[in-house]
Amino acid sequence: MTPPPVIVRPERLGRQKRFLQRAATLLAWSAYAWLWVPLVTLVAWVLGIHAGWERLFLRRNAVDPFILASLPIIALLCGLLLIGWAEYNRARFADADRRLRRSDVADAAVQVRLQAPPQVMHTLRRHRVVTVRMDEQARPVSAWRSQRTP
């Protein structure tokens, strides 16, 4: 059984098709974001952001001195928060070596969880790169060794 040419191997798509797909995706996301504009405007109006816009741009940049003093402090606090979070994660995962091989899962557990036949588990156990065919209920039906692409 040969796999579908595009779904399994997206590198087979030409440069022009890839560009068109990405452009269509960008256009769709832009249209989706544009649909949110009325809600964002309403929330901004409720929060009083419109009044800030008027003070800054319609009144010739009349800026409150408190804002000028508080923005660097807020930026410093955000930086400290991010550095603190990074250091916390570094200390938490310092001893964890992600390159270590995980412990093996028993074939019986895989069979119960995936409702897979024994041939599928045997193929999964023997090969690193495997293609799995699923039925309509998303249960593995068969598996075979896949060829690595260069």
C-alpha positions in Angstrom: 0.0 0.0 0.0 1.5 3.3 -1.0 0.9 6.4 1.1 -0.9 9.5 -0.3 1.7 11.7 -2.1 1.0 15.0 -0.4 -0.3 14.3 3.1 2.5 12.1 4.2 5.2 13.9 2.2 4.6 17.6 2.2 8.1 18.2 0.9 6.9 17.0 -2.5 4.8 20.2 -2.9 6.4 22.7 -5.3 7.6 26.1 -4.1 4.7 27.9 -5.8 2.0 25.7 -4.3 3.6 26.1 -0.8 3.6 29.9 -1.3 0.0 29.9 -2.4 -1.1 27.7 0.5 0.7 30.0 3.0 -0.7 33.1 1.3 -4.3 31.7 1.5 -3.7 30.8 5.2 -2.5 34.4 5.9 -5.5 35.8 4.1 -7.9 33.6 6.0 -6.3 34.5 9.4 -6.5 38.2 8.4 -10.2 37.9 7.6 -10.7 36.1 10.9 -8.9 38.8 12.9 -10.9 41.5 11.1 -14.1 39.9 12.4 -12.9 40.5 15.9 -12.4 44.3 15.4 -15.9 45.3 16.6 -15.5 43.3 19.8 -12.0 44.7 20.5 -13.3 48.2 19.8 -16.2 47.7 22.3 -13.8 46.4 25.0 -11.4 49.3 24.4 -14.3 51.7 24.7 -15.5 50.1 28.0 -12.0 50.2 29.4 -11.5 53.8 28.6 -8.8 53.3 26.0 -10.6 55.7 23.7 -10.1 58.5 26.3 -6.4 57.8 26.3 -6.2 57.9 22.5 -7.9 61.4 22.6 -5.5 62.7 25.3 -2.4 61.5 23.4 -3.2 62.2 19.8 -6.1 64.7 19.6 -4.8 67.0 22.3 -1.3 67.2 20.9 0.5 64.6 22.9 -0.6 65.7 26.4 1.0 63.0 28.4 0.4 62.5 32.1 3.8 62.5 34.0 2.7 59.6 36.1 2.5 57.5 32.9 6.0 58.5 31.9 7.3 57.5 35.3 5.4 54.3 35.6 6.2 52.8 32.2 9.9 52.1 32.9 9.0 50.5 36.2 6.4 48.3 34.6 8.9 47.3 31.9 11.5 46.5 34.6 9.0 44.4 36.5 8.0 42.5 33.4 11.7 41.8 32.7 12.3 40.6 36.2 9.2 38.4 36.0 10.4 36.7 32.8 13.9 36.3 34.1 12.5 34.8 37.4 10.3 32.4 35.4 13.3 31.3 33.3 15.5 30.8 36.3 12.8 28.8 38.1 12.5 26.5 35.1 16.2 26.2 34.8 16.5 25.1 38.5 13.5 22.8 38.1 14.8 21.0 35.1 18.5 21.2 35.7 18.9 17.5 36.5 16.5 16.3 33.8 18.3 14.8 30.8 15.8 14.7 28.0 18.1 12.7 25.8 17.6 9.6 28.0 15.5 6.9 26.6 12.1 6.5 28.3 11.1 3.3 29.9 9.4 0.9 27.6 5.6 0.5 27.7 4.2 -3.0 27.8 2.6 -4.3 24.6 -0.5 -5.2 26.6 -0.9 -1.6 27.8 -0.6 -0.4 24.2 -3.1 -3.0 23.0 -5.7 -2.0 25.6 -5.2 1.7 25.1 -5.2 1.8 21.3 -7.3 -1.3 20.7 -4.6 -2.4 18.2 -3.9 -5.8 16.9 -0.6 -7.6 18.0 0.9 -7.1 14.5 0.7 -3.3 14.9 2.5 -3.4 18.3 5.2 -5.7 16.9 5.9 -3.3 14.1 5.9 -0.3 16.4 8.3 -2.1 18.7 10.7 -3.1 15.9 11.0 0.0 13.8 11.7 3.7 14.6 9.7 5.2 11.7 6.3 3.6 11.1 3.2 4.4 9.0 0.0 3.4 10.7 -3.3 3.0 8.9 -6.4 3.8 11.0 -10.1 2.7 10.6 -13.1 5.0 10.9 -13.1 4.9 14.7 -9.4 6.0 14.7 -8.1 2.6 15.8 -4.9 1.3 14.3 -5.5 -1.4 11.8 -2.1 -2.0 10.3 1.4 -0.7 10.4 4.4 -0.9 8.2 8.0 0.3 8.2 8.3 3.7 6.5 11.3 4.7 4.4 13.2 7.6 5.7 13.5 10.6 3.4 16.9 12.1 2.9 
